[in-house]
């Protein structure tokens, strides 16, 4: 029963997110295409950006589902739990990378003023951790 509730809740969340971003993209596109609004260049780019952001949000929700499903339904082991938690923390760190870059540039080196220098290693570490988590979960026998 717990399994169905978790799956249903996350499917509902993904559906609401998809509808929200698609409606926003359609509204943005309609606004850009209306000649009365005076948008001459880059028509429809706002809609494309909304679709891309919505896709990223849905990927983050899917990743969160994978972690929540593991902690609520699957049998837990200490190494898998640590990997799951660390990968979620890395994703959260990517979201707050601007503050981290500001802190590092102020107290460590001016090299970190460029936020991208902080984002890439953190995101790469996240991808490696998530790949290990997924590999372990699919390779083990329940």
C-alpha positions as CSV (number, residue, x, y, z in Angstrom):
1,X,0.0,0.0,0.0
2,X,2.8,2.4,0.9
3,X,4.4,1.7,-2.5
4,X,1.2,2.7,-4.4
5,X,0.9,5.9,-2.3
6,X,4.5,7.0,-3.0
7,X,4.2,6.2,-6.7
8,X,0.8,7.9,-7.0
9,X,2.0,11.1,-5.1
10,X,5.0,11.5,-7.3
11,X,3.0,10.8,-10.5
12,X,0.6,13.5,-9.5
13,X,3.4,15.9,-8.7
14,X,5.0,15.3,-12.1
15,X,1.7,15.7,-13.8
16,X,0.9,19.0,-12.1
17,X,4.4,20.2,-12.9
18,X,4.1,19.3,-16.6
19,X,0.7,20.9,-16.9
20,X,1.9,24.1,-15.2
21,X,5.0,24.5,-17.4
22,X,3.1,23.6,-20.6
23,X,0.3,26.1,-19.9
24,X,3.0,28.7,-19.1
25,X,4.8,27.9,-22.4
26,X,1.6,28.1,-24.4
27,X,0.7,31.5,-22.8
28,X,4.2,32.8,-23.4
29,X,4.1,31.7,-27.1
30,X,0.7,33.2,-27.6
31,X,1.9,36.5,-26.1
32,X,5.0,36.5,-28.3
33,X,3.0,35.8,-31.5
34,X,0.4,38.5,-30.9
35,X,1.4,41.5,-33.2
36,X,-0.2,43.9,-30.7
37,X,2.5,43.2,-28.1
38,X,5.4,44.3,-30.3
39,X,7.7,41.3,-29.8
40,X,9.8,41.2,-33.0
41,X,12.9,39.2,-32.2
42,X,13.3,35.8,-30.5
43,X,9.6,35.0,-30.7
44,X,8.8,31.8,-28.9
45,X,12.1,31.6,-27.0
46,X,10.4,32.2,-23.7
47,X,8.2,29.2,-24.4
48,X,11.2,27.1,-25.2
49,X,13.0,28.2,-22.0
50,X,9.9,27.3,-19.9
51,X,9.8,23.8,-21.5
52,X,13.5,23.2,-20.7
53,X,13.1,24.4,-17.1
54,X,10.0,22.2,-16.7
55,X,12.0,19.3,-18.0
56,X,14.8,19.9,-15.5
57,X,12.3,20.2,-12.7
58,X,10.6,16.9,-13.7
59,X,14.1,15.3,-13.8
60,X,14.8,16.6,-10.3
61,X,11.4,15.3,-9.1
62,X,12.2,11.9,-10.7
63,X,15.5,11.8,-8.8
64,X,13.8,12.7,-5.6
65,X,11.2,9.9,-6.2
66,X,14.0,7.4,-6.7
67,X,15.5,8.4,-3.3
68,X,12.1,8.5,-1.4
69,X,11.1,5.2,-2.9
70,X,14.3,3.6,-1.7
71,X,13.9,5.0,1.8
72,X,10.3,4.1,2.2
73,X,9.9,0.8,0.2
74,X,13.2,-0.9,-0.6
75,X,15.4,-2.8,1.9
76,X,18.1,-0.5,3.2
77,X,21.8,-0.9,3.7
78,X,24.2,1.6,5.1
79,X,26.3,2.1,1.9
80,X,23.2,2.6,-0.3
81,X,21.7,5.0,2.2
82,X,24.9,7.0,2.3
83,X,25.1,7.1,-1.5
84,X,21.5,8.1,-1.8
85,X,21.8,10.9,0.8
86,X,25.1,12.2,-0.7
87,X,23.7,12.3,-4.2
88,X,20.7,14.3,-3.1
89,X,22.9,16.7,-1.1
90,X,25.0,17.2,-4.3
91,X,21.9,18.1,-6.3
92,X,20.9,20.5,-3.5
93,X,24.4,22.0,-3.6
94,X,24.1,22.6,-7.3
95,X,20.9,24.6,-6.7
96,X,22.7,26.8,-4.1
97,X,26.0,27.0,-6.0
98,X,25.8,30.7,-6.3
99,X,26.1,31.2,-2.5
100,X,28.9,28.6,-2.4
101,X,30.8,30.3,-5.2
102,X,30.5,33.6,-3.4
103,X,31.8,32.1,-0.1
104,X,34.7,30.4,-1.9
105,X,35.7,33.5,-3.8
106,X,35.6,35.5,-0.7
107,X,37.6,33.2,1.6
108,X,39.6,30.9,-0.7
109,X,40.4,32.3,-4.1
110,X,39.1,34.8,-6.7
111,X,39.1,31.9,-9.2
112,X,35.7,30.8,-7.8
113,X,34.0,34.1,-8.8
114,X,32.8,32.3,-11.9
115,X,30.0,30.1,-10.6
116,X,30.4,27.6,-13.4
117,X,33.8,26.5,-11.9
118,X,31.8,25.4,-8.8
119,X,28.8,23.9,-10.6
120,X,30.6,21.5,-12.9
121,X,32.6,19.5,-10.3
122,X,29.6,19.3,-8.0
123,X,27.3,18.2,-10.8
124,X,29.9,15.7,-12.1
125,X,30.2,14.3,-8.5
126,X,26.3,14.1,-8.4
127,X,26.2,12.2,-11.7
128,X,28.8,9.7,-10.5
129,X,27.1,9.1,-7.2
130,X,23.7,8.7,-8.8
131,X,25.1,6.3,-11.4
132,X,26.6,4.2,-8.6
133,X,23.2,4.2,-6.7
134,X,21.3,3.2,-9.8
135,X,23.8,0.5,-10.7
136,X,23.8,-1.0,-7.2
137,X,20.0,-0.9,-7.0
138,X,19.5,-2.6,-10.4
139,X,22.3,-5.2,-9.9
140,X,21.2,-6.5,-6.5
141,X,18.6,-9.2,-6.2
142,X,15.6,-8.4,-3.9
